[in-house]
Amino acid sequence: MRDPQAVISAGILIVIVLLGLLAPLLTEHGPNHSSLDAVNAAPGTEGYLLGGDKSGRDIFARLLNSVNTSVVSALIGASIALAIGVTFGLVGGYFGRRVRGLTEWVFSLIMTFPGLLLLIVLLPVTDGDYRATMMIFGVLLSPGIYRLVRNLVVGVSKELYVDAARVSGLPDRRILSRHVLSVVRGPIVIAAAFLSGSSIAVQSGLAFLGIGSNEVASFGAMIADGFTNLYEEPLQFVWPSLFLGVMTASLVLLGNALRDALEGGRPKASDVVGARSRPAPAAGAANTAATSTASGLLVVEDLTIAYPAPSGELTEVVSGVNLSLEAGETLGLVGESGSGKTQTAFATLGVLPPEATITRGSIRLDGRELLGLAETELRKVRGTSIAYVPQEPMSNLDPSFTVGSQLVEGVRAATTLSRSEARERVLALLQRVGIPDPRRTFDSYPHQISGGMAQRVLIAGAVASRPLLLIADEPTTALDVTVQAEILDLLRDLQKDLNMAVLLVTHNFGVVADSCDRVAVMRQGEIVETGSTEELFSRPSHSYTRMLLDSILDDGAVRTDGPADAVASDSSSAVPDTEAS
């Protein structure tokens, strides 16, 4: 409403559409009523506001009824194109390569059809009904919308807040409708305006060529009649051309204004590594669950994850990982960047990228094998039995919705609580995690809270369903030192209250020493050492662990001398001065 372009273009469209709807009240004649007395009648002739055409029909009545024909054509063509294109664009952009390949093939096939020629050829099938013709045209328009939406969704589906929604247990259709579609809606709106204009133009063009029923008033048919009578009554050509041009131009301008309002300053989808689906273990993968003797709440055995190399061969990034974690225990999974820590955590959550392949191994939670579960079964585990706290709190909150609405959504997905009950639980949890004003935070958008508060919000959402296992992936990296300590204290308190097991993925040995009962050290996808925190810090057995510990700054003396070359240079330059003095 603050954009003059939107107000003016919308106002023009509303006036034109209202004129069409009120046609029976505003005109004395029907669109096909013909009178010999009105042949080429001048504007202002009694009963003929804009005069009569060469067949003695009321030009004003035909214009208003042509508006109705154009509106119906726009609604049918654009609606069908949007329904098909947006639906399959969301599916093709969100799901894996196989689904995307199938949708690509289908819409590429549709694009090969010659649109206008096909509409003419199918005229006997449609029986000249412009509504049926527009339905076919909507199908022909859908590939353009599909490709637009698919490309947008591919980027948005990699956003961390989409991964966070999946980990919280939300079904894919909910994520697509609420968290993905809301982000890509701006370009869809502008495309819808072009689709509407295209539908009106094609219907008018077919009518101009004389294709279709002669009984239907249309701008194209009026322009054709006016063109043949141009030298005698040029206004008969001007009126329909003017109405048609104003309608299509207003649609495009309104679409641009709506696009700007809907997209605003929303951040664009960044190309970060995300995980949307996890394939089942490869054929022949070892199933060690039946013969394993390891026990614990979480048991990971011989886990091996590989990715295809450019040559087509599989390259292992995690190899033979074995972990176990008891209820109420905190296990620190440490190592350098690229050591495979996050890949192991994602495999436990079931959110590895589609190209990842689990070649062998077993992941059991409370005795239940997780590898090989269908996505529908994994959704029942995420957010209820397993919860996740990510590294970047701000990136894992959807900027389009308030904090409270996102937390309530996650709680309702994981429990059977009503909306009011979920709201009360969320407010209680926000207070429990140390947020001073829970109601204000509940009603705030992510950009209105600090990073520390955002991390507390995500922790509140993670523990809302009292999970058995909490996976915290570098939960303090993006925070300052003071807030880090508060978050670690909060995690310890919640773990004690809920008797949760915590898998803490980190590279920070200070966090490990402060929070973990046991430590597993990873290097190049393998576990090289496992033991209690005290033993690992006091008596590390592996050279890699000793190297990591030796890299930690201690309280020793700070170096005060400069680099050797600089000292030598200073000394040599000082000698001549000394001798001179």
C-alpha positions in Angstrom: 0.0 0.0 0.0 3.0 2.3 0.3 4.1 1.7 -3.3 2.3 4.1 -5.7 3.0 1.6 -8.6 1.1 -1.1 -6.7 -1.8 1.1 -5.7 -2.3 2.6 -9.2 -2.0 -0.7 -11.1 -4.2 -2.6 -8.6 -6.7 0.2 -8.7 -6.9 0.1 -12.5 -7.3 -3.7 -12.5 -10.0 -3.5 -9.9 -11.9 -0.9 -11.8 -11.7 -2.9 -15.1 -12.8 -6.1 -13.4 -15.7 -4.4 -11.7 -16.8 -2.9 -15.0 -16.9 -6.4 -16.4 -18.8 -7.9 -13.5 -21.3 -5.0 -13.7 -21.8 -5.3 -17.4 -25.5 -6.4 -17.2 -26.2 -3.3 -15.2 -24.2 -0.8 -17.2 -25.3 -1.8 -20.7 -28.7 -2.0 -22.4 -27.7 -4.6 -24.9 -26.1 -8.0 -24.8 -22.6 -8.5 -26.4 -24.1 -10.2 -29.5 -27.3 -8.1 -29.9 -27.2 -6.6 -33.4 -29.3 -3.8 -34.9 -29.2 -2.4 -38.4 -29.8 1.1 -37.0 -26.5 0.8 -35.0 -24.2 -0.2 -37.8 -21.1 2.1 -37.3 -23.1 4.3 -35.0 -21.2 7.2 -33.6 -20.3 7.4 -29.9 -23.0 8.9 -27.8 -25.8 7.5 -29.9 -28.8 6.7 -27.8 -28.2 3.4 -26.0 -24.7 3.1 -27.5 -22.1 4.8 -25.3 -19.1 4.1 -27.5 -21.2 3.6 -30.7 -21.8 0.5 -32.7 -19.5 -1.8 -34.8 -19.9 -2.7 -38.4 -22.4 -5.5 -37.5 -24.5 -3.1 -35.4 -23.4 -4.5 -32.0 -22.9 -2.3 -28.9 -19.1 -1.7 -28.6 -19.3 -0.8 -24.9 -21.2 -4.0 -24.1 -18.7 -6.1 -26.0 -15.8 -4.4 -24.3 -17.2 -5.2 -20.8 -17.9 -8.7 -21.7 -14.5 -9.1 -23.3 -13.1 -8.1 -19.9 -14.9 -11.1 -18.3 -13.5 -13.4 -21.0 -10.0 -12.1 -20.4 -10.3 -12.5 -16.6 -11.6 -16.1 -16.9 -8.8 -16.9 -19.4 -6.1 -15.4 -17.0 -7.5 -17.3 -14.0 -7.7 -20.6 -15.8 -4.3 -20.4 -17.6 -2.3 -19.0 -14.7 -3.9 -21.2 -12.1 -3.2 -24.5 -13.9 0.3 -23.4 -14.8 1.0 -22.4 -11.1 -0.6 -25.5 -9.7 1.4 -27.9 -11.9 4.7 -25.9 -12.0 4.9 -24.9 -8.4 4.0 -28.4 -7.1 6.5 -30.2 -9.2 9.1 -27.4 -8.9 9.0 -27.9 -5.1 9.2 -31.6 -5.4 12.0 -31.5 -8.1 14.1 -29.0 -6.2 13.7 -30.5 -2.7 14.1 -34.2 -3.3 17.0 -36.2 -4.7 18.4 -36.6 -8.2 16.1 -39.4 -9.3 13.0 -37.4 -8.6 14.5 -34.3 -10.2 15.6 -36.3 -13.2 12.1 -37.6 -13.8 10.4 -34.2 -13.4 13.1 -32.7 -15.7 12.3 -35.2 -18.4 8.6 -34.7 -18.2 8.7 -30.9 -18.4 11.3 -30.9 -21.1 9.0 -33.1 -23.1 6.1 -30.6 -22.6 8.4 -27.8 -23.7 9.0 -29.5 -27.1 5.3 -29.1 -28.0 4.6 -26.2 -30.4 2.1 -24.3 -28.2 0.0 -22.2 -30.5 -0.1 -24.9 -33.2 -1.1 -27.5 -30.7 -4.0 -25.3 -29.5 -5.2 -25.0 -33.1 -4.9 -28.7 -33.8 -6.8 -29.5 -30.6 -9.7 -27.2 -31.6 -12.0 -30.1 -32.4 -11.3 -31.6 -29.0 -12.1 -28.3 -27.2 -15.1 -27.7 -29.4 -14.0 -24.1 -29.7 -14.5 -23.4 -25.9 -11.9 -20.9 -24.9 -12.0 -22.2 -21.3 -10.8 -25.7 -22.4 -8.2 -24.1 -24.7 -6.9 -22.1 -21.7 -6.6 -25.3 -19.6 -4.4 -26.8 -22.3 -2.4 -23.6 -22.5 -1.9 -23.6 -18.7 -0.3 -27.1 -19.0 2.0 -25.7 -21.8 3.0 -22.8 -19.5 3.9 -25.0 -16.5 7.5 -25.9 -17.6 8.6 -22.3 -17.2 7.2 -22.1 -13.7 8.6 -25.5 -12.8 12.1 -24.4 -13.8 11.8 -21.1 -11.9 10.6 -22.8 -8.7 13.0 -25.8 -9.0 16.0 -23.5 -9.2 14.9 -21.4 -6.2 14.1 -24.4 -4.1 17.4 -26.1 -4.8 19.1 -23.1 -3.1 16.6 -22.7 -0.3 16.6 -26.4 0.6 20.2 -26.1 1.6 19.5 -23.5 4.2 20.3 -24.5 7.7 16.9 -23.6 9.0 15.4 -26.1 6.6 17.8 -28.8 7.9 16.8 -27.8 11.5 13.1 -28.2 10.6 13.8 -31.7 9.2 15.8 -32.7 12.3 12.9 -31.5 14.5 10.7 -34.1 12.8 8.5 -31.9 10.5 7.2 -33.8 7.5 8.5 -32.8 4.1 5.1 -31.4 2.9 5.1 -29.1 6.0 8.6 -27.9 5.3 7.9 -27.3 1.7 4.6 -25.4 2.3 5.8 -23.3 5.3 9.5 -22.9 5.2 10.4 -23.2 1.5 7.4 -21.8 -0.4 7.3 -18.7 1.8 10.8 -17.8 0.7 10.3 -18.4 -3.1 6.9 -16.8 -3.3 8.1 -13.5 -4.6 9.4 -14.7 -8.0 6.3 -16.9 -8.3 4.0 -13.8 -7.9 5.8 -11.9 -10.6 5.7 -15.0 -12.8 1.9 -15.3 -12.1 1.4 -11.8 -13.4 3.2 -12.7 -16.7 1.3 -15.9 -16.9 -2.0 -14.0 -16.6 -0.9 -11.5 -19.3 0.2 -14.4 -21.5 -3.1 -16.2 -21.1 -5.1 -13.0 -22.0 -2.8 -12.4 -25.0 -3.1 -15.9 -26.4 -6.8 -16.0 -26.0 -7.1 -12.7 -27.8 -4.7 -13.8 -30.5 -6.7 -16.9 -31.2 -9.9 -14.9 -31.3 -8.2 -12.4 -33.7 -7.4 -15.3 -36.0 -11.1 -16.4 -35.8 -10.4 -19.5 -33.8 -13.1 -20.3 -31.4 -16.7 -19.5 -30.9 -18.1 -16.4 -32.5 -20.6 -16.0 -29.7 -17.9 -15.2 -27.1 -17.0 -11.5 -26.8 -13.2 -11.0 -26.9 -10.7 -8.3 -27.3 -9.1 -10.2 -30.2 -12.3 -10.6 -32.1 -13.1 -6.9 -31.6 -9.6 -5.9 -32.8 -10.0 -8.1 -35.9 -13.4 -6.4 -36.7 -11.9 -3.0 -36.0 -8.9 -3.7 -38.2 -11.1 -4.5 -41.2 -13.1 -1.3 -40.6 -10.0 0.8 -39.7 -10.4 3.5 -42.4 -14.1 4.1 -41.8 -14.3 4.0 -38.0 -10.7 3.9 -36.4 -12.1 4.1 -32.8 -13.5 0.6 -33.2 -9.9 -0.6 -33.4 -8.6 1.7 -30.6 -11.0 0.8 -27.8 -10.3 -3.0 -27.5 -6.5 -2.4 -28.1 -6.5 0.2 -25.3 -8.3 -2.0 -22.9 -6.1 -5.0 -23.7 -2.9 -3.0 -23.3 -3.9 -1.4 -20.0 -4.9 -4.8 -18.5 -1.7 -6.6 -19.4 0.5 -3.6 -18.5 -1.2 -3.3 -15.1 -0.8 -7.0 -14.4 3.0 -6.8 -15.0 3.4 -3.6 -12.9 1.4 -5.0 -10.1 3.4 -8.2 -10.2 6.6 -6.3 -9.9 5.3 -4.3 -7.0 4.1 -7.4 -5.2 7.4 -9.1 -5.8 9.3 -6.2 -4.2 6.9 -6.2 -1.2 7.1 -9.9 -0.6 10.8 -10.3 -1.1 11.9 -7.1 0.6 15.3 -7.5 2.3 15.0 -11.2 2.9 18.4 -12.8 2.7 18.9 -15.0 -0.4 19.5 -18.7 -0.1 23.2 -19.4 0.4 25.0 -22.3 -1.1 25.9 -24.1 2.0 26.2 -27.8 2.5 22.8 -29.1 3.6 21.3 -32.5 3.9 17.8 -33.4 2.7 17.7 -37.1 2.5 19.8 -40.1 3.5 20.1 -43.2 1.3 19.8 -46.6 2.7 23.0 -48.6 3.2 24.4 -49.9 0.0 23.6 -53.4 -1.1 25.7 -55.9 0.7 26.4 -53.6 3.6 27.2 -55.4 6.8 24.5 -55.5 9.4 26.3 -55.8 12.6 23.3 -55.2 14.9 22.5 -58.9 15.2 25.9 -60.1 16.3 27.1 -57.0 18.3 27.9 -57.2 21.9 28.2 -53.4 22.5 25.6 -51.9 24.7 24.5 -48.3 25.4 21.8 -45.8 24.6 23.6 -45.0 21.3 25.8 -47.5 19.6 27.7 -46.8 16.4 29.6 -49.7 15.0 31.9 -49.9 12.0 30.2 -46.9 10.4 31.6 -46.1 6.9 30.4 -43.3 4.8 31.6 -42.7 1.2 31.0 -40.1 -1.5 31.5 -40.6 -5.3 34.7 -39.2 -6.8 34.7 -37.5 -10.2 36.1 -40.9 -11.5 32.9 -42.6 -10.2 34.7 -44.5 -7.5 33.6 -44.1 -3.8 35.9 -42.2 -1.5 35.5 -42.9 2.2 35.2 -39.9 4.5 34.2 -41.9 7.6 35.8 -45.3 8.0 34.9 -47.9 10.6 33.8 -45.6 13.4 32.8 -47.2 16.7 31.1 -45.2 19.4 28.8 -45.9 22.4 27.0 -43.5 24.7 25.0 -44.1 27.9 22.0 -42.2 29.1 23.0 -39.2 31.1 26.6 -39.2 29.7 28.3 -36.6 27.6 30.7 -37.9 24.9 32.9 -35.3 23.1 33.6 -36.1 19.5 36.7 -34.0 18.7 39.1 -33.5 15.8 40.2 -31.1 13.1 37.9 -29.7 10.4 37.2 -32.4 7.9 37.9 -35.3 10.3 34.4 -36.6 9.8 32.8 -35.5 13.1 29.7 -33.8 11.5 29.3 -36.6 9.0 29.0 -39.1 11.8 26.5 -36.8 13.6 24.5 -36.4 10.4 24.4 -40.1 9.8 23.0 -40.6 13.3 20.3 -38.0 12.5 19.6 -39.5 9.1 20.2 -36.3 7.2 23.3 -37.1 5.1 23.3 -35.5 1.6 21.7 -37.7 -1.1 25.0 -38.4 -2.8 26.4 -40.0 0.5 26.5 -43.8 0.7 26.7 -45.7 3.9 28.7 -48.8 2.7 28.6 -50.7 6.0 27.9 -50.3 9.7 25.2 -50.0 12.3 23.6 -47.1 14.3 21.3 -48.2 17.1 19.4 -45.9 19.4 18.0 -47.6 22.5 18.3 -50.9 20.7 16.6 -49.8 17.5 18.5 -49.9 14.2 18.4 -46.5 12.5 20.2 -47.3 9.2 17.8 -48.5 6.6 14.7 -46.8 8.1 12.4 -45.1 5.7 12.1 -41.3 5.9 8.6 -41.6 7.5 10.1 -43.7 10.3 13.0 -41.4 10.7 10.7 -38.4 11.2 9.2 -40.2 14.2 12.7 -40.5 15.7 13.9 -36.9 15.0 12.7 -34.3 17.5 11.3 -37.0 19.8 14.1 -39.5 20.5 17.0 -37.5 19.0 17.3 -33.7 19.1 19.9 -31.5 17.4 21.5 -28.2 18.4 23.3 -26.6 15.4 26.4 -24.5 15.2 24.9 -21.4 13.7 21.8 -20.4 15.7 20.8 -17.5 13.5 21.0 -19.6 10.2 18.8 -22.3 11.7 15.8 -20.0 12.5 13.5 -19.1 9.6 13.6 -15.3 9.2 10.0 -15.3 7.8 8.4 -16.4 11.1 8.5 -15.5 14.7 10.6 -17.5 17.2 7.5 -18.7 19.0 5.7 -19.9 15.9 8.7 -22.0 14.9 9.1 -23.6 18.4 5.3 -24.3 18.6 5.5 -26.0 15.2 8.3 -28.2 16.3 6.6 -29.2 19.6 3.3 -30.0 17.8 5.2 -32.1 15.3 6.8 -34.2 18.0 3.9 -34.4 20.4 0.1 -34.6 20.5 -0.3 -31.2 22.3 -2.8 -28.7 21.1 -1.6 -25.3 19.9 -2.4 -23.6 23.3 -0.7 -26.4 25.2 2.4 -26.2 23.0 2.5 -22.5 23.4 2.5 -22.8 27.2 5.2 -25.5 27.1 7.4 -23.3 24.8 7.0 -20.3 27.1 8.0 -22.4 30.1 11.0 -23.8 28.3 12.1 -20.3 27.2 12.0 -19.3 30.9 13.8 -22.5 31.8 16.7 -21.8 29.4 17.3 -18.4 31.0 15.6 -16.0 28.6 14.6 -12.9 30.7 11.4 -12.0 28.9 10.0 -15.2 27.4 6.8 -13.6 25.9 8.7 -10.9 24.2 11.2 -13.4 22.7 8.2 -15.7 21.7 6.8 -12.8 19.6 10.1 -11.7 18.2 11.6 -12.5 14.8 15.1 -14.0 14.7 16.8 -10.8 13.7 15.4 -9.1 16.8 17.3 -11.4 19.3 21.0 -11.8 20.0 23.1 -14.8 19.1 23.2 -16.1 22.6 19.4 -15.9 22.9 19.0 -17.6 19.6 21.1 -20.5 20.8 19.0 -20.7 23.9 15.9 -20.7 21.8 17.2 -23.6 19.7 18.1 -25.5 22.9 14.6 -25.0 24.2 13.2 -26.3 21.0 15.5 -29.3 21.0 14.6 -30.4 24.6 10.9 -29.7 24.3 10.0 -33.3 23.6 12.4 -34.6 26.3 14.7 -36.5 23.9 16.9 -39.5 24.8 19.9 -38.1 22.8 20.9 -34.5 22.1 23.5 -34.0 19.4 25.2 -30.6 19.8 27.3 -29.6 16.8 29.8 -26.9 17.8 27.0 -25.2 19.9 29.3 -22.4 21.2 31.5 -21.6 18.3 29.5 -18.6 17.1 29.3 -17.1 20.6 31.6 -15.0 22.8 33.4 -16.5 25.7 31.0 -15.4 28.4 27.9 -16.6 26.5 29.7 -19.9 25.8 30.1 -20.6 29.5 26.4 -19.9 30.0 25.3 -22.2 27.2 27.5 -25.0 28.5 26.1 -24.6 32.0 22.6 -24.6 30.6 23.3 -27.9 28.7 24.6 -29.5 31.8 21.6 -28.5 33.8 19.1 -29.7 31.2 21.1 -33.0 30.8 20.8 -33.6 34.6 17.1 -32.8 34.7 16.2 -34.9 31.7 18.9 -37.6 32.0 19.8 -37.1 28.3 22.8 -38.5 26.6 24.7 -35.7 24.8 27.0 -36.2 21.8 29.1 -33.0 21.7 30.8 -32.4 18.3 33.5 -29.9 18.8 37.2 -29.0 18.1 37.5 -27.0 21.3 39.3 -28.9 24.0 38.3 -26.3 26.6 34.7 -27.2 26.0 35.6 -30.9 26.2 37.4 -30.5 29.5 34.5 -28.5 30.9 31.5 -30.6 29.8 32.4 -34.2 28.6 32.7 -37.4 30.6 34.4 -39.3 27.8 36.2 -38.2 24.6 36.5 -39.8 21.1 39.2 -38.3 18.9 38.7 -38.5 15.1 41.3 -38.1 12.4 40.7 -38.5 8.7 37.4 -40.3 9.3 38.7 -42.7 11.9 38.5 -42.9 15.7 42.1 -42.9 16.9 41.5 -42.8 20.6 38.7 -43.1 23.1 38.8 -42.7 26.9 37.6 -40.7 29.9 38.3 -36.9 29.8 40.7 -37.1 32.7 42.7 -39.9 31.1 42.9 -38.3 27.7 44.2 -35.0 29.1 46.6 -36.5 31.5 47.8 -39.6 29.6 47.0 -39.4 25.9 48.1 -42.6 24.1 47.9 -41.6 20.4 50.4 -39.2 18.8 47.6 -37.3 17.1 45.9 -36.6 20.4 49.2 -35.5 22.0 49.7 -33.2 19.0 46.2 -31.6 19.5 46.8 -31.1 23.2 50.2 -29.6 22.6 48.6 -27.0 20.3 46.6 -25.6 23.2 47.9 -22.4 24.7 48.8 -22.8 28.4 49.7 -20.3 31.1 53.4 -20.4 30.3 55.5 -17.3 29.7 54.6 -15.1 26.8 57.4 -14.7 24.2 58.9 -11.3 24.4 61.8 -11.6 21.9 61.2 -10.9 18.3 61.8 -13.3 15.4 65.4 -14.5 15.0 66.1 -12.7 11.8 64.7 -9.4 13.2 66.9 -9.8 16.4 70.0 -10.5 14.3 69.3 -7.6 12.1 68.7 -5.3 15.1 71.9 -6.5 16.7 74.0 -6.0 13.5 72.6 -2.6 13.0 73.3 -1.6 16.5 77.1 -2.4 16.4 78.1 0.5 14.2 76.2 2.9 16.3 77.9 1.6 19.4 81.3 1.9 17.9 80.6 5.4 16.6 79.5 6.5 20.0 
